[in-house]
Amino acid sequence: MKRVFIIVLDSFGIGALPDAANYGDQGSDTLAACFASGKLFVPQMQQLGLFNIQGVQVGQPCQSPAGAFGRMAERSAGKDTTTGHWELMGLVSEKPMPTYPDGFPQRIIEQLTQRTGRGVLCNRPYSGTQVIHDYGEQQLQTGDLIVYTSADSVLQIAAHEQKIPLEQLYEYCRIARSIMQGEDAVGRIIARPFVGEDAEHFTRTANRRDFSLLPPQDTLLDCLQKTGLQTIGVGKISDIFAGKGISQKIVTHSNDEGMQRTLELCNSDFEGLCFVNLVEFDMLYGHRNDPVGYAQALSRFDSQLGQLLGLLREEDLLFITADHGCDPSTPSTDHSREYVPLLCCGKSVRAGVDLATRSCFADLAATVGEYFDPAFPGKLQAGSSFLQQLLK
């Protein structure tokens, strides 16, 4: 019974891509920022080869890595969750999704106001924590929607949970999703509920929800599902793919819950792919410029990884990677254009294999597809399998 686990450490980049300067991200290195905090302790990932990866300038390389290791470059035009995850599943986005550095045009705001019956506050690029500090009290008083964006292709709507119930906020996001189509087809609409009594005590809750574009072509998820294999999305995976190709959706509210559900799945019987996103690295630490918190979260994941490694069965493969960077040591609070790690392990994996630099995230999808079906190569839009290098 073949099972594959892919764990995305959301925003765990390992160094700037060659074109990072085009995105304002030259010199970005999320891993190096965490290492410099002095709080990074990741012996499991170190043993798998994290510090052996080409281009990694920090940490102590392992003399005899237990896994295969490498890094992947993003081919898609972007540095956000949607393009990163889609490419991991074999779909490259050649055209950048629209961004709104000056806020959304009035025609968009007018449609949103008309269809929700509520006014709009902010309408600018903003830090998610700062925007509720600056506009939260007004939102609580008026019931207007805090609408904002970032450097990514997103429209975000924040509202106090006591003023606008969650299901109503989610419905407003669905309305926004229907508006943001065509030339305005942003990658995601994100519901950003918050709680608290006043500006000094407002905090975002774990009840965020993403409303993504539907992938324009089939991904690895669709291909596996069509052959009868299970495709289990843990965390925000299903939301990122708008449910397309997902046979089971497991909603989580923290990294700990995500890992707990993954451990439970590893103890269960299924055949197919378990695709996991752990979002707190990005949401709580990358965007908030907190390298110490980021490093501590990675260290906690690493301890849980030790439990997972002990549960892997004979035909299981485990891949650890990321979707983009979010260097917490730079002035920016946005994502960064970085290489992502590629750590691979399993009883059938050749230890110590250096996978070097893969030119596309989609190489992972091609590899997983071939593992399940030797005739799979060529079924996806992009990606070259490294399965033959990987297996004993």
TAJONOR-V547473 format. One line per field, one symbol per residue. burial: # if it has 16 or more other C-alpha atoms within 10 Angstrom, else .. Layout:
burial: ???
This chain:
burial: ..###############..#....#############.################.#..#.##..#############################...####..##....#..#...#..###.######..###.######..###################.##.#..##.######.##...#############..#..###...######.#..########...###################.#.######.##.###..#...#############.###################.##..##..##..###############.################.##########.#############...##.#########..##.
